[in-house]
Amino acid sequence: MKKQQLALLALIVMSLGTARTAYACTNILITKAASVDGSTMISYSADSHVLYGELYHWDARTWPEGTMMDVYEWDTGKYLGKIKQARQTYNVVGNMNEHQLAIGETTYGGLNELGKQDVAIVDYGSLIYVTLQRAKNAREAIKIMSDLVDEYGYYSSGESFSISDPNEVWILEMIGKGQKEKGAVWVAMRIPDGYISGHANHARIQTFPLANGKNSISSKQLDKIMNPGIEVVYAHDVISFARSNGWFDKKDNEFSFSDIYNPVDFGGARFCEARVWSVFRKLNPDMDKHLDYAMGRNLKNRMPLWIKPNRKVSVADMMGFMRDTYAGTPLDMSKDIGAGPYAKPYRWRPLTFKVDDVQYCNERAIATQQTGFVFVTQSRSWLPDPIGGIHWFGLDDAGSTVFVPMYCSITEVPETFARGNGAMMVWSDNSAFWIFNQVSNYAYTRYNVIIEDIREIQKELEGKFIAYTPAIDKAALELYAVDKNLAVQFLTEYSAKQGEYTFERWKKLYQDLFMKYMDGNIKHADPGQQNPTVKFPGYGENWNRRIANETGDHLKVVK
């Protein structure tokens, strides 16, 4: 185990220096009976310092027999090889397809020796988007993902996947076999209806029911996965692989996926699991008993994989969860000196720093500055698939973005959100990613005053979109009864208009904010007067007191 812990420490140190795996991404999973309206929901923030936010889209297509498709690593664009193309692929918008299937992920890395597989062709990003083009529901998705890594290998390090369809929500955790063998080991578990779950860059599945032919099967029986009674599926060698490498020597029923392949340490708890804890405690006060674990002080006090919420969760709640910055908890970043004079609940990277050879850390909240895109998906079983699935999509920091409704069947995405409209080092005046970054980065300069203006418009737009949804659904249903294609066209036009409207409104917001807050003052237009009224708020009493205490007589005015 000492060797295993050293390997994990090496991986953590390495990941702190990389753009994509440095404790990025958060997923929250909501089952039907746990939601206000009976929809299933998952959320995902694609957090990376180099990921350019855009809304992906693939058309449904029929492919000639024998067609091969090129696979490129999602993180880097590196060409990995070719795999067989499916005869029929489905329409995909972002991380949701036309059958209301949605998939998200968080990277946990895991054991260092399993993080690389040179013979592999399929990385975790391709695994998501290829599966979305091929699967109709969560169980099909699990089978396809298993088949893909078996046939083509698994190129990435450890991943947790959220998988939802209109009726079920699953969590699947996977890690490659490194250079030892082709493929991956994994476990998938259905979240019990009425419960919620979450994951944030740390493996969360511990022990699980072993194959019994009733509710749990191994991959050797994968043809039985469509049986609705099956609630647990796992790679047949997930335990034996660990045994053969000397990582596990206890009874099979004591095997814990997380403890073997991604054992928790301070960083795993404080930077990762704490984000799940912060959402869990909003829905179940009993979770406060895990505060010491979230702070990395009692690693044995692990949280359950799922919890029963004390109330139903709405889509607006989910948007709020993705904006969490630990407010009101001991991890609240707006309260210490690092927040500056304007109570900013963000910290620039790196996550850790040293002072006099003592290591300290910054918190890692769900809402963070380095987000490419963020979404909440809704899958609604009572509606036809083209109407039932909504991909609520936002760009940049969840705290200052707007979740815009993109129905799962749309055949085009808004131009301002579209792939290829700008890049991380290519500016586009017509890019929603860049306008949202302009607003958020301006807000970071004087957070506690500017964020209130942003939230006002954010609430206005999202409130309107949510309020419109029943009417849009009804109109689409009426068209669907006449012609499915008319309904899809209507939803495509509606989604595009909301995207373009949001872009223009955010562009206007940036202009208004810049004029109002430039040069450290606050200006308001004065009707009938040439000049606006001007206020000079300064830094606030608490910050002024800090300055006085730290500078002594140096800045004191002498009378």
Phi, psi and omega in degrees: 000329179298318177298320180296317180294321178296321178295320179295317179300320178298320180294319180297314179300317180296319185290332179296339181261002180255158186283328192260323189262009182281072178053055183255152169082143178219137176235136171241136185239128183235126179273170184305307185286354177262356182257156182298318187253005180086010175274156166268149182218143165227153177234160183202130170247120180272091189263121180195143178285347182236004180274120178276124184284125177204160182262111182287153176208133172232130177287151169294138182212155169252128187251145176299147177303135178089001179296138175250148178240144177281142178242128178239138179299130184298318184293321191242343186080006180292134178287129183251334180144195182242146172229165179291135176276144175287153179295321180235128174241155187255160177293130180233130175239113184062239181248033181218141178250179187294347178263012179072016174281132179230144180223131173233180183202159163221142181271128175247351176080283180082199184301133186301320184289351179256007187273000183217135180216094189300329183280352186283153179243333187256118174267174186294325178294314177297324178301319178294305191283330173292318180295319178300329179281350188239340187254149178259339181208177186296321182291319174299320181299316180298317179296315180297317180298319177297314181298320182296314182287332176295317185279321189246357182083168183238115190278340190262178173272196186296139181223145166252133180243136168263131182227121182226149170226185185298345186240335186223156174228131181236153167242130179237127177243133190222147170214142181290169178265012179064211180277356185290313182214158175282141175108200186211162170248149188197163174220137176235135180226137177280132176287125181302139181299136184097356181247166175232158177218182178188160173208149186209072174070023169215136179299137186240346178282123177257246178284158182208155180297133179277161186309124181226002179078355181254295180239000182221133178223157172264172182295344176291343179245028188299340178294347180266004186297334181284353174295120185298343178283344181284125183238350179222132176223139180210156176300134186300336183252018183299328178270314183296328178297318178294321178297315184296340179259005176078020181265346184213131181220023180257191178289149182305320184287356175262359184292129178241116182303311182297314185293333179271311188268344179206062183302137185285142172227190182305311182296320180297324179280308188287318184270341188240293183299332180300328179293320176295316178304318184298325176282316180305317184291337176291337185246357178200099184302339179299341182289349176298340178292349179259014180302317181298325176293314180301330180272002177079019186257344179216085188288350177276346184271054187291151179278156173292159180292325177219160180225160173270118181285155180272002174202167179282150184255132178259169177295326177295323175301316181299319176300319179295321178301320182288351178258010185292134176230028178068020181304135178080007178242168176297348179265004183301117184278353183277358188257342183258178187297335179296343180284348182070188183287349186245024171052048181282121181271040180227155174224134176288154182281156016278170180288331181237155178209161181244142171228118182052045177067010174257130183270137177233169181225157166263153177284158175237097181273173178295307176285128183211158186290328189267053180257131176281307175209162180219147178212162167232127177256143174240124174244122190240110189291339184275359180242153174302148185309315183299337182258330188289331184267125175236127178256096179282112195241134175225159181243144178070197184311123181301331181295335184230021176262182172233129176277114185254135183286122174239107181293147191291345184262357188299144185262353175216153176249159179304140181303322183289343179258352194288151177297138178093353178270081185092173178205176186300330176239026177230114183282143172221123178292346183253021184257125177295325179302317183286324180289324177293325176291324177300314181293311184295317182290331173291321179297325181299336183288329180213065197303308191294340177264318184288325184297331180294322177294321179295314182298328179298313180286323176303311180295321179298311183290310182295322177299319179293315181298318180293318180294326180289334192307312180300322180290320178294317177303314183298314180296319180294322178297320179296319177291322181299324180294335179268312185199118180304320182296326176295320179297316180296319179297317179299315181291325176297313180294319180297312181298317180298317181295321179292323177296313181292322178297317180297318178302312181294321180293322180287328175297316177294322179298318179299316179300316180295316180295319182297314180295321185289321190249003183295151175067020172082002177248181177233121184245144174230137178300140179246100185308131179086355180245148179293317185258146176282166170282148184230134174239149180242091186287342181064210186254353180092154186298317183298317181288321177300323179294321177298316180299315181298318182292323184279334184259350178060233183274355188302320182256005183291134178282125181269125179269000000 
